[in-house]
Amino acid sequence: MASAEVIRIAINGYGRIGRCVLRALYESDHHPAMQVVAINEPADLATIAHLTKYDSTHGRFPATVEIDGSHLLINDDVIAVSHHESLDNVDWSVSQPHIVLECTGHYTLEAELQMHLAAGADKVLLSQPGMAPIKPIVMGLNQQLLSSQQPILSAASCTSNCITPVIAVLNRCFTIESGVITTIHSAMNDQPVIDAYHHTDLRKTRAAGQSIIPVDTELASGIGRILPDMADKFEARALRVPTINVSAMELSIVVADKASVETVNNALREAALGDLIGILGYSDEPLASCDYNHDARSGIVDAGQTRVSGRIINVLVWFDNEWAYANRMLDVASHWLQKQ
Ligand SMILES: NC(=O)c1ccc[n+]([C@@H]2O[C@H](COP(=O)([O-])OP(=O)(O)OC[C@H]3O[C@@H](n4cnc5c(N)ncnc54)[C@H](OP(=O)(O)O)[C@@H]3O)[C@@H](O)[C@H]2O)c1
């Protein structure tokens, strides 16, 4: 693409992440250099417009949202909306996006995602880890892997974006031998309000607002794909809790080198102010999860919660699982397309 050309984005699946991506675009420096030109989402256009305008988590969208025929109008920007439920029917030949942000949560195979290319898109960025050979990209860690040759990449998971920068910093300073991670994650749309069928993970059949629910997670294997020297060093579990946004990760590691609360916090603060600025945050304020709502940083270390016992380091890292991730998808898309 020519350097002055607007980057044309399509969003497939306009749910929590899809809508956050659109809203984050208008709050970021990426607009108007990047524009959403098409959305495919099964819901009807009136509902799409309503949920773009009003959001229980992120508040009212400070833009004009209107409908014109089959288009969504955001301020002066025109977005073509289609309502296909299957990738077989998606057609990007008119909108010709430079990139599709695949945000349905349903497709992780390269063969499936190639259908976006066949439908007229140049590239696909997946909003979750993909099956090999789809590479995960985490801003601040491995964005140098972005190349113009690869048409399909993943922005990894929100949890990988939160914790792998912290792991990289602590390994650099203290040499990690092994670790266990617990994610304390807000509820998501794959959980029912009241007990229901429709999920392969039996615990996810249980009412989201009623319980702390352990769920399956692929985080441990995902870490090795992003930080190869950390492969097989971690175990992970995840708990869903009855809040609607913002999550936390508790990282426990055994290290080779001597550490203290002060040296751990100093290393993380230095990285947050240095090479990981905007990606990693550092806070010594006594905050709760709601204070991190709408925070665009991938993870924020809660310095007052750092604990060290012998060679065990334990840190707590907060993240807005929706907003931070949506911003990282835009960052990856922007870096990637500037490589053209
Ligand atoms: N929410 C988070 O915090 C978060 C953070 C990082 C990554 N992610 C990942 O992002 C993905 C989406 O999560 P989400 O929370 O945004 O889920 P969501 O709110 O359920 O959004 C998914 C949307 O895609 C629609 N959809 C389903 N099948 C479709 C299809 N074939 N074509 C077009 N649209 C389709 C869904 O419609 P229906 O409801 O009608 O099926 C829904 O509106 C998941 O892989 C998730 O792991 C989520």
PDBQT file of the ligand as one rigid body, heavy atoms in Angstrom, charges set to zero:
ROOT
HETATM    1  N1  LIG A 401     -13.733 -10.048  25.911  1.00  0.00    +0.000 N 
HETATM    2  C1  LIG A 401     -12.447 -10.003  26.204  1.00  0.00    +0.000 C 
HETATM    3  O1  LIG A 401     -12.033  -9.505  27.250  1.00  0.00    +0.000 OA
HETATM    4  C2  LIG A 401     -11.431 -10.534  25.222  1.00  0.00    +0.000 A 
HETATM    5  C3  LIG A 401     -10.095 -10.106  25.329  1.00  0.00    +0.000 A 
HETATM    6  C4  LIG A 401      -9.166 -10.573  24.410  1.00  0.00    +0.000 A 
HETATM    7  C5  LIG A 401      -9.532 -11.481  23.442  1.00  0.00    +0.000 A 
HETATM    8  N2  LIG A 401     -10.831 -11.882  23.387  1.00  0.00    +0.000 N 
HETATM    9  C6  LIG A 401     -11.179 -12.858  22.338  1.00  0.00    +0.000 C 
HETATM   10  O2  LIG A 401     -11.910 -12.203  21.322  1.00  0.00    +0.000 OA
HETATM   11  C7  LIG A 401     -12.874 -13.114  20.771  1.00  0.00    +0.000 C 
HETATM   12  C8  LIG A 401     -14.260 -12.503  20.894  1.00  0.00    +0.000 C 
HETATM   13  O3  LIG A 401     -14.555 -12.285  22.258  1.00  0.00    +0.000 OA
HETATM   14  P1  LIG A 401     -15.704 -11.268  22.697  1.00  0.00    +0.000 P 
HETATM   15  O4  LIG A 401     -15.589 -11.169  24.170  1.00  0.00    +0.000 OA
HETATM   16  O5  LIG A 401     -15.653 -10.055  21.854  1.00  0.00    +0.000 OA
HETATM   17  O6  LIG A 401     -16.979 -12.162  22.322  1.00  0.00    +0.000 OA
HETATM   18  P2  LIG A 401     -18.464 -11.673  21.978  1.00  0.00    +0.000 P 
HETATM   19  O7  LIG A 401     -18.806 -10.470  22.782  1.00  0.00    +0.000 OA
HETATM   20  O8  LIG A 401     -19.310 -12.883  22.090  1.00  0.00    +0.000 OA
HETATM   21  O9  LIG A 401     -18.348 -11.220  20.447  1.00  0.00    +0.000 OA
HETATM   22  C9  LIG A 401     -18.312 -12.090  19.360  1.00  0.00    +0.000 C 
HETATM   23  C10 LIG A 401     -19.271 -11.552  18.305  1.00  0.00    +0.000 C 
HETATM   24  O10 LIG A 401     -19.080 -12.239  17.065  1.00  0.00    +0.000 OA
HETATM   25  C11 LIG A 401     -20.362 -12.584  16.562  1.00  0.00    +0.000 C 
HETATM   26  N3  LIG A 401     -20.243 -13.733  15.678  1.00  0.00    +0.000 N 
HETATM   27  C12 LIG A 401     -20.359 -15.043  15.978  1.00  0.00    +0.000 A 
HETATM   28  N4  LIG A 401     -20.150 -15.790  14.881  1.00  0.00    +0.000 NA
HETATM   29  C13 LIG A 401     -19.924 -14.954  13.872  1.00  0.00    +0.000 A 
HETATM   30  C14 LIG A 401     -19.630 -15.127  12.491  1.00  0.00    +0.000 A 
HETATM   31  N5  LIG A 401     -19.515 -16.337  11.962  1.00  0.00    +0.000 N 
HETATM   32  N6  LIG A 401     -19.444 -14.043  11.725  1.00  0.00    +0.000 NA
HETATM   33  C15 LIG A 401     -19.515 -12.804  12.265  1.00  0.00    +0.000 A 
HETATM   34  N7  LIG A 401     -19.790 -12.570  13.572  1.00  0.00    +0.000 NA
HETATM   35  C16 LIG A 401     -19.978 -13.633  14.363  1.00  0.00    +0.000 A 
HETATM   36  C17 LIG A 401     -21.163 -12.880  17.794  1.00  0.00    +0.000 C 
HETATM   37  O11 LIG A 401     -22.542 -12.897  17.502  1.00  0.00    +0.000 OA
HETATM   38  P3  LIG A 401     -23.485 -13.915  18.330  1.00  0.00    +0.000 P 
HETATM   39  O12 LIG A 401     -23.482 -13.412  19.737  1.00  0.00    +0.000 OA
HETATM   40  O13 LIG A 401     -24.791 -13.782  17.634  1.00  0.00    +0.000 OA
HETATM   41  O14 LIG A 401     -22.872 -15.280  18.208  1.00  0.00    +0.000 OA
HETATM   42  C18 LIG A 401     -20.734 -11.748  18.703  1.00  0.00    +0.000 C 
HETATM   43  O15 LIG A 401     -21.475 -10.572  18.450  1.00  0.00    +0.000 OA
HETATM   44  C19 LIG A 401     -12.708 -14.432  21.556  1.00  0.00    +0.000 C 
HETATM   45  O16 LIG A 401     -11.808 -15.250  20.861  1.00  0.00    +0.000 OA
HETATM   46  C20 LIG A 401     -12.069 -13.982  22.851  1.00  0.00    +0.000 C 
HETATM   47  O17 LIG A 401     -11.279 -14.990  23.463  1.00  0.00    +0.000 OA
HETATM   48  C21 LIG A 401     -11.797 -11.428  24.233  1.00  0.00    +0.000 A 
ENDROOT
TORSDOF 0
